[in-house]
């Protein structure tokens, strides 16, 4: 074969492929332009811990083994996670169905019949006619639709994008679940600590009440004072009951998140540790467009890609549909002759269908596809803006939580000293019972506020990781990873 002949043969192979690619109806997807900040705002006096290279398992930052176990359990057994995983399998199977349309359909057909007709009916038959007839048929049928205008390819493109959207939606559920488990765990730990603080105050009041009863017996105090002391004990006991109920309710809610059985929901007791109080912030130099990798934004963009491809699939219906069909086989009135040469049959056919009049149905289908794409475009842009708002609010909330915790800690320490002094003053008779109760009440409330502030700071860090889509890597680490 000469060099020229080889070039002509290559051109003959490549030309149809190029024509098919050129005939694909648009539009092709292009990521929308969105004005993003160049980097994250960093305050000069920001003393928060800058966590670079944080992994997707960001909850390890709290250094609590019990929390780690709960997170792992929830990510495996939670009902929402299982539903999202099943949704991914459904969309993956739907993609397989869509892509199968691009290939020929081949089927085998086998038929065997024995038929008898009436010789005295409305149709006259000659005397030599055999009323009983046998018929045998075997064939291999094939059909194939030429995708000249890219209808099937656009449908496959849309299905692939929908699969990516389903996978991103699953990751969104995982991220949201991990945040919920951590925050509910922090609330449970905080309620445990609040219960301990109330029990400590209750023990002090019960001890004073027992002392007051002895004082009543010797005539030092009156029954009026004793009843007041008894009421003080009952007030703290009521507060303790409310805290215990709230803790049990919180533990039940967390158990449900873990995906445990109904029996475990009724009887399980969750182990708790002592999570640390990390204060994370975005590292210096981290690009702002990193937020576009957040799973919910990837979900929104994949849906936009899918709906954009649906426009091309709708537009392709303006053009002719060409289908190739064929069959190859044998048929005979006698089974013994079915596979002989004279019994052979075949057919090769082509069918072209061109819409002529359908009252604008195809045009309306295109309008519907474009309108859905435009809706998805607006939703995608809004999702990006909301994501940056989430990060801004999370950073602000974390800073506020640190300041509130510092103030509440100072207040609690000061009132703890005041309470100890008030007890001494009360025991020596310098201060009255009302003065002691007032200081004790303020101290207890300050301690409860401090514990809630600790919970808020832990939760604020979790909210920051959720807003950023999980972990991240510093620019230096990203470049070193790429180099490897």
C-alpha positions as CSV (number, residue, x, y, z in Angstrom):
1,X,0.0,0.0,0.0
2,X,1.4,3.3,-1.0
3,X,1.8,6.3,1.3
4,X,-1.0,8.2,-0.5
5,X,-3.3,5.2,-0.1
6,X,-2.6,5.0,3.6
7,X,-3.4,8.7,4.0
8,X,-6.7,8.3,2.1
9,X,-7.6,5.3,4.2
10,X,-6.9,7.2,7.4
11,X,-8.9,10.2,6.1
12,X,-11.8,7.9,5.3
13,X,-11.8,6.6,8.9
14,X,-11.4,9.9,10.6
15,X,-13.8,12.0,8.5
16,X,-17.0,10.4,9.6
17,X,-15.9,10.7,13.3
18,X,-15.1,14.3,12.8
19,X,-18.4,14.9,11.1
20,X,-20.3,13.2,13.9
21,X,-18.5,15.3,16.5
22,X,-19.2,18.4,14.6
23,X,-22.9,17.6,14.3
24,X,-23.4,17.4,18.0
25,X,-26.0,19.9,19.0
26,X,-25.0,22.5,21.7
27,X,-24.6,24.3,23.9
28,X,-21.3,23.1,25.4
29,X,-21.0,23.7,29.1
30,X,-18.8,26.6,30.4
31,X,-18.4,27.3,34.0
32,X,-20.3,30.6,34.8
33,X,-18.1,33.6,35.8
34,X,-18.5,34.5,39.4
35,X,-16.7,37.4,41.1
36,X,-14.8,35.8,44.0
37,X,-12.6,37.3,46.6
38,X,-8.9,36.7,46.0
39,X,-8.3,35.2,49.4
40,X,-9.8,35.0,52.8
41,X,-9.8,38.1,55.1
42,X,-7.3,37.7,57.9
43,X,-7.3,39.9,60.9
44,X,-3.9,41.2,62.0
45,X,-4.6,40.3,65.7
46,X,-6.1,36.9,64.9
47,X,-4.6,34.6,67.5
48,X,-6.6,31.5,66.4
49,X,-4.9,28.3,65.6
50,X,-4.2,28.1,61.8
51,X,-4.9,24.6,60.9
52,X,-3.2,23.7,57.6
53,X,-3.5,20.4,55.9
54,X,-6.6,19.5,57.9
55,X,-7.9,16.1,56.8
56,X,-11.6,15.3,56.0
57,X,-11.8,13.7,59.5
58,X,-11.6,17.2,61.0
59,X,-13.1,16.0,64.3
60,X,-9.8,14.5,65.3
61,X,-8.9,18.1,66.1
62,X,-10.9,17.7,69.4
63,X,-8.7,14.9,70.6
64,X,-11.6,12.9,71.9
65,X,-11.5,9.1,71.2
66,X,-15.2,8.7,72.1
67,X,-16.2,11.4,69.6
68,X,-14.0,9.6,66.9
69,X,-15.9,6.4,67.5
70,X,-19.3,8.0,67.3
71,X,-18.4,9.8,64.0
72,X,-17.2,6.5,62.5
73,X,-20.4,4.7,63.6
74,X,-22.7,7.4,62.3
75,X,-21.0,7.5,58.9
76,X,-21.6,3.8,58.5
77,X,-25.1,3.3,60.0
78,X,-26.9,6.6,59.7
79,X,-30.2,6.3,57.7
80,X,-29.6,9.4,55.7
81,X,-26.2,8.2,54.6
82,X,-27.6,4.9,53.5
83,X,-30.4,6.6,51.5
84,X,-27.8,8.8,49.8
85,X,-25.6,5.8,49.0
86,X,-28.6,4.0,47.5
87,X,-29.4,7.1,45.5
88,X,-25.9,7.0,44.0
89,X,-26.4,3.3,43.0
90,X,-29.7,4.3,41.4
91,X,-28.2,7.1,39.3
92,X,-25.2,4.9,38.3
93,X,-27.6,2.3,37.0
94,X,-29.6,4.9,35.2
95,X,-26.3,6.1,33.5
96,X,-25.8,2.5,32.4
97,X,-29.2,2.5,30.8
98,X,-28.6,5.8,29.0
99,X,-25.2,4.7,27.7
100,X,-26.6,1.4,26.5
101,X,-28.8,3.4,24.0
102,X,-25.7,4.3,22.1
103,X,-25.0,0.7,21.1
104,X,-26.8,-1.7,18.8
105,X,-29.6,-3.7,20.2
106,X,-29.4,-7.4,19.3
107,X,-32.1,-10.1,20.1
108,X,-32.8,-13.7,19.1
109,X,-36.2,-14.8,18.0
110,X,-37.3,-18.5,17.8
111,X,-40.8,-19.5,16.8
112,X,-42.5,-22.9,16.2
113,X,-46.2,-23.2,15.3
114,X,-48.7,-25.8,14.0
115,X,-51.9,-24.3,12.6
116,X,-55.1,-25.9,11.1
117,X,-57.6,-23.9,9.1
118,X,-61.2,-24.7,8.1
119,X,-61.7,-26.1,4.5
120,X,-65.4,-25.2,4.6
121,X,-65.1,-21.7,5.7
122,X,-65.5,-18.4,3.7
123,X,-62.2,-19.0,1.9
124,X,-62.4,-21.8,-0.7
125,X,-59.4,-24.1,-0.8
126,X,-58.5,-26.7,-3.5
127,X,-58.9,-30.4,-2.7
128,X,-55.1,-30.8,-2.5
129,X,-54.7,-28.2,0.2
130,X,-53.4,-29.4,3.5
131,X,-55.4,-27.7,6.3
132,X,-52.7,-28.3,8.9
133,X,-49.6,-26.3,8.5
134,X,-46.3,-26.3,10.3
135,X,-44.0,-23.2,10.6
136,X,-40.5,-22.9,12.1
137,X,-38.6,-19.6,12.4
138,X,-35.3,-18.6,13.9
139,X,-33.6,-15.3,13.4
140,X,-31.1,-12.8,14.9
141,X,-32.5,-9.2,14.9
142,X,-30.5,-6.1,15.3
143,X,-31.3,-2.4,15.4
144,X,-29.2,0.7,15.8
145,X,-30.0,4.4,15.9
146,X,-27.3,6.7,14.3
147,X,-26.5,9.4,16.7
148,X,-25.7,12.0,14.0
149,X,-26.9,15.0,16.1
150,X,-25.6,14.0,19.5
151,X,-29.0,13.2,21.1
152,X,-27.7,10.1,22.8
153,X,-24.3,11.5,23.6
154,X,-25.9,14.6,25.2
155,X,-28.2,12.3,27.2
156,X,-25.2,10.3,28.4
157,X,-23.4,13.6,29.3
158,X,-26.4,14.6,31.4
159,X,-26.6,11.2,33.1
160,X,-22.9,11.4,34.0
161,X,-23.3,14.8,35.5
162,X,-26.3,13.6,37.5
163,X,-24.2,10.8,38.8
164,X,-21.5,13.3,40.0
165,X,-24.3,15.4,41.5
166,X,-25.6,12.3,43.4
167,X,-22.1,11.5,44.7
168,X,-21.6,15.2,45.8
169,X,-25.0,15.1,47.5
170,X,-23.9,12.0,49.4
171,X,-20.7,13.9,50.5
172,X,-22.9,16.8,51.6
173,X,-25.0,14.5,53.7
174,X,-21.7,13.0,55.2
175,X,-20.4,16.5,56.0
176,X,-23.7,17.6,57.6
177,X,-24.0,14.4,59.6
178,X,-20.4,14.7,60.9
179,X,-21.2,18.2,62.0
180,X,-24.5,17.3,63.7
181,X,-22.9,14.4,65.5
182,X,-20.1,16.6,66.9
183,X,-22.4,19.4,67.9
184,X,-24.9,17.1,69.6
185,X,-22.0,15.3,71.4
186,X,-20.7,18.7,72.6
187,X,-24.2,19.6,73.9
188,X,-24.4,16.2,75.7
189,X,-21.0,16.8,77.3
190,X,-22.0,20.3,78.3
191,X,-25.2,19.0,79.9
192,X,-23.2,16.5,81.9
193,X,-21.0,19.2,83.2
194,X,-24.0,21.4,84.0
195,X,-25.6,18.5,85.9
196,X,-22.4,18.1,87.9
197,X,-22.3,21.8,88.8
198,X,-26.0,21.8,89.9
199,X,-25.4,18.6,92.0
200,X,-22.5,20.4,93.7
201,X,-24.7,23.3,94.7
202,X,-27.5,20.9,95.7
203,X,-25.2,19.0,98.0
204,X,-24.2,22.3,99.6
205,X,-27.8,23.3,100.2
206,X,-28.7,19.8,101.5
207,X,-25.8,20.0,104.0
208,X,-27.0,23.5,105.2
209,X,-30.5,22.2,105.5
210,X,-29.4,19.3,107.6
211,X,-27.5,21.8,109.8
212,X,-30.6,24.0,110.0
213,X,-32.6,21.1,111.3
214,X,-30.2,20.6,114.1
215,X,-30.2,24.3,114.8
216,X,-34.0,24.2,115.0
217,X,-33.9,21.4,117.6
218,X,-31.6,23.5,119.9
219,X,-33.7,26.7,119.2
220,X,-31.1,28.6,117.3
221,X,-33.4,29.2,114.3
222,X,-37.2,29.2,113.8
223,X,-39.4,26.9,111.7
224,X,-39.7,29.8,109.2
225,X,-36.0,29.6,108.5
226,X,-36.1,25.8,108.2
227,X,-38.9,26.0,105.6
228,X,-37.0,28.6,103.6
229,X,-33.9,26.3,103.6
230,X,-36.1,23.4,102.5
231,X,-37.5,25.5,99.6
232,X,-34.0,26.4,98.5
233,X,-33.2,22.7,98.3
234,X,-36.3,22.0,96.3
235,X,-35.6,24.8,93.9
236,X,-32.2,23.4,93.0
237,X,-33.6,19.8,92.9
238,X,-36.2,21.1,90.3
239,X,-33.4,22.7,88.2
240,X,-31.5,19.4,88.4
241,X,-34.5,17.4,87.2
242,X,-34.8,19.7,84.1
243,X,-31.2,19.3,83.3
244,X,-31.3,15.5,83.6
245,X,-34.4,15.5,81.3
246,X,-32.6,17.7,78.7
247,X,-29.6,15.4,78.9
248,X,-31.6,12.3,78.3
249,X,-33.4,13.9,75.4
250,X,-30.1,15.0,73.9
251,X,-28.6,11.5,74.3
252,X,-31.7,10.0,72.5
253,X,-31.3,12.4,69.6
254,X,-27.6,11.6,69.3
255,X,-28.4,7.8,69.4
256,X,-30.9,8.3,66.5
257,X,-28.2,10.0,64.5
258,X,-25.9,7.0,65.0
259,X,-28.5,4.8,63.2
260,X,-28.8,2.4,66.1
261,X,-31.7,-0.1,66.5
262,X,-34.9,0.8,68.5
263,X,-33.7,-1.4,71.3
264,X,-30.5,0.6,71.6
265,X,-32.4,3.8,71.4
266,X,-34.3,2.8,74.5
267,X,-31.4,1.4,76.5
268,X,-28.0,2.5,75.2
269,X,-25.7,4.7,77.2
270,X,-23.3,6.7,75.2
271,X,-19.8,7.1,76.6
272,X,-18.4,10.6,76.8
273,X,-14.9,12.0,77.0
274,X,-13.5,15.5,77.4
275,X,-13.1,17.2,74.0
276,X,-10.6,20.0,73.8
277,X,-11.4,23.6,72.8
278,X,-9.6,24.1,69.4
279,X,-9.8,27.5,67.8
280,X,-9.2,27.0,64.1
281,X,-9.0,29.7,61.4
282,X,-8.3,29.7,57.7
283,X,-4.6,29.6,56.9
284,X,-2.9,32.6,55.3
285,X,-2.7,32.4,51.6
286,X,-5.5,29.9,51.1
287,X,-7.2,30.7,47.8
288,X,-10.9,31.6,48.1
289,X,-11.9,29.5,45.1
290,X,-11.1,26.5,47.2
291,X,-14.6,26.8,48.5
292,X,-15.9,25.8,45.0
293,X,-14.9,22.2,46.0
294,X,-17.5,22.2,48.7
295,X,-19.7,19.2,48.0
296,X,-23.0,21.1,47.8
297,X,-21.5,23.5,45.3
298,X,-20.2,20.6,43.2
299,X,-23.7,19.1,43.4
300,X,-25.2,22.4,42.2
301,X,-22.7,22.7,39.3
302,X,-23.2,19.1,38.3
303,X,-26.9,19.6,38.1
304,X,-26.2,22.7,35.9
305,X,-24.0,20.6,33.6
306,X,-26.8,18.0,33.3
307,X,-29.5,20.5,32.5
308,X,-27.2,22.2,30.0
309,X,-26.7,18.9,28.2
310,X,-30.5,18.3,28.2
311,X,-30.8,21.3,26.0
312,X,-28.7,19.7,23.3
313,X,-30.7,16.5,23.6
314,X,-33.9,18.5,23.1
315,X,-32.5,20.4,20.1
316,X,-31.5,17.3,18.3
317,X,-35.2,16.4,17.9
318,X,-35.4,19.0,15.2
319,X,-33.2,16.8,13.0
320,X,-34.0,13.5,11.3
321,X,-33.8,10.3,13.3
322,X,-32.1,7.5,11.3
323,X,-32.4,3.9,12.5
324,X,-30.8,0.8,10.9
325,X,-32.5,-2.6,11.3
326,X,-31.7,-6.0,10.1
327,X,-32.4,-9.7,10.7
328,X,-30.7,-12.9,9.6
329,X,-32.1,-16.4,10.1
330,X,-34.1,-19.2,8.6
331,X,-37.8,-20.2,8.3
332,X,-39.4,-23.3,7.0
333,X,-42.7,-25.3,7.1
334,X,-40.6,-28.3,8.0
335,X,-38.3,-28.4,11.0
336,X,-35.9,-30.7,9.2
337,X,-35.4,-28.1,6.5
338,X,-35.0,-25.1,8.9
339,X,-31.2,-24.9,8.6
340,X,-30.8,-25.7,4.9
341,X,-29.7,-23.2,2.3
342,X,-33.2,-22.5,0.8
343,X,-34.6,-21.7,4.2
344,X,-32.3,-18.8,4.8
345,X,-33.8,-15.3,5.2
346,X,-32.3,-11.8,5.8
347,X,-33.2,-8.1,5.7
348,X,-31.2,-4.9,6.0
349,X,-33.2,-1.7,6.2
350,X,-32.8,1.9,7.0
351,X,-35.5,4.2,8.3
352,X,-35.4,8.0,8.5
353,X,-37.9,10.0,10.4
354,X,-38.1,13.8,10.1
355,X,-40.6,15.9,12.1
356,X,-42.8,17.9,9.8
357,X,-45.6,19.3,12.0
358,X,-46.0,18.8,15.7
359,X,-47.6,22.1,16.8
360,X,-44.2,23.4,18.0
361,X,-43.8,20.5,20.5
362,X,-40.0,20.2,20.0
363,X,-39.5,24.0,20.3
364,X,-41.4,23.9,23.6
365,X,-39.2,21.1,24.8
366,X,-36.2,23.2,24.1
367,X,-37.7,26.1,25.9
368,X,-38.4,23.9,28.9
369,X,-34.8,22.6,28.9
370,X,-33.4,26.1,28.6
371,X,-35.6,27.5,31.4
372,X,-34.5,24.6,33.7
373,X,-30.9,25.4,32.9
374,X,-31.4,29.1,33.7
375,X,-33.0,28.2,37.0
376,X,-30.1,25.9,37.9
377,X,-27.7,28.7,36.9
378,X,-29.3,31.2,39.3
379,X,-29.4,28.6,42.0
380,X,-25.7,27.7,41.5
381,X,-24.6,31.4,41.8
382,X,-26.8,31.8,44.8
383,X,-25.3,28.7,46.4
384,X,-21.8,30.2,45.9
385,X,-22.8,33.4,47.6
386,X,-24.5,31.5,50.4
387,X,-21.4,29.4,50.9
388,X,-19.2,32.4,51.3
389,X,-21.7,33.9,53.7
390,X,-21.5,30.6,55.7
391,X,-17.8,31.0,56.0
392,X,-17.9,34.6,57.0
393,X,-20.6,33.9,59.6
394,X,-18.6,30.8,60.9
395,X,-15.4,32.9,61.3
396,X,-17.3,35.6,63.1
397,X,-19.1,33.2,65.3
398,X,-15.9,31.4,66.3
399,X,-14.3,34.7,67.3
400,X,-17.4,35.8,69.2
401,X,-17.5,32.4,70.9
402,X,-13.9,32.8,72.1
403,X,-14.6,36.2,73.5
404,X,-17.8,35.1,75.2
405,X,-16.0,32.1,76.8
406,X,-13.2,34.3,78.0
407,X,-15.6,36.7,79.6
408,X,-17.8,34.0,81.2
409,X,-14.7,32.2,82.5
410,X,-13.5,35.4,84.2
411,X,-17.0,36.0,85.6
412,X,-17.3,32.4,86.9
413,X,-13.8,32.5,88.6
414,X,-14.6,35.8,90.2
415,X,-18.0,34.6,91.5
416,X,-16.4,31.3,92.7
417,X,-14.1,33.4,94.9
418,X,-17.1,35.5,96.0
419,X,-19.1,32.4,96.9
420,X,-16.3,30.9,99.0
421,X,-16.0,34.2,100.9
422,X,-19.8,34.5,101.3
423,X,-19.9,31.0,102.8
424,X,-17.3,32.0,105.4
425,X,-19.2,35.2,106.1
426,X,-22.4,33.2,106.6
427,X,-20.7,30.6,108.8
428,X,-19.3,33.4,111.0
429,X,-22.6,35.2,111.1
430,X,-21.5,38.3,109.2
431,X,-23.6,37.6,106.1
432,X,-27.3,36.6,106.0
433,X,-28.7,33.5,104.4
434,X,-30.3,35.7,101.6
435,X,-26.9,37.2,100.8
436,X,-25.4,33.7,100.6
437,X,-28.2,32.4,98.3
438,X,-27.9,35.4,96.1
439,X,-24.2,34.9,95.6
440,X,-24.7,31.2,95.2
441,X,-27.4,31.7,92.5
442,X,-25.2,34.1,90.6
443,X,-22.2,31.7,90.8
444,X,-24.3,28.8,89.6
445,X,-25.7,30.7,86.6
446,X,-22.2,32.0,85.7
447,X,-20.9,28.4,85.8
448,X,-23.7,27.2,83.6
449,X,-23.1,30.1,81.1
450,X,-19.4,29.2,81.0
451,X,-20.1,25.6,80.2
452,X,-22.5,26.6,77.5
453,X,-19.9,29.0,76.1
454,X,-17.5,26.1,75.9
455,X,-20.1,24.1,73.9
456,X,-20.6,27.1,71.6
457,X,-16.9,27.4,70.9
458,X,-16.6,23.7,70.1
459,X,-19.6,24.0,67.8
460,X,-18.3,27.1,66.1
461,X,-15.2,25.2,65.1
462,X,-17.3,22.4,63.6
463,X,-19.4,25.0,61.8
464,X,-16.3,26.4,60.2
465,X,-15.2,23.1,58.9
466,X,-18.7,22.5,57.6
467,X,-18.7,25.9,55.9
468,X,-15.4,25.1,54.2
469,X,-16.6,21.7,53.0
470,X,-14.4,19.7,55.4
471,X,-10.6,19.8,55.6
472,X,-8.2,21.8,53.5
473,X,-4.6,21.9,52.6
474,X,-2.2,24.9,52.7
475,X,-0.8,26.2,49.4
476,X,2.7,24.9,50.3
477,X,1.4,21.4,50.9
478,X,-0.8,21.4,47.8
479,X,2.2,22.3,45.6
480,X,4.4,19.6,47.2
481,X,1.7,17.0,46.7
482,X,1.4,18.0,43.0
483,X,5.2,17.7,42.6
484,X,5.2,14.2,43.9
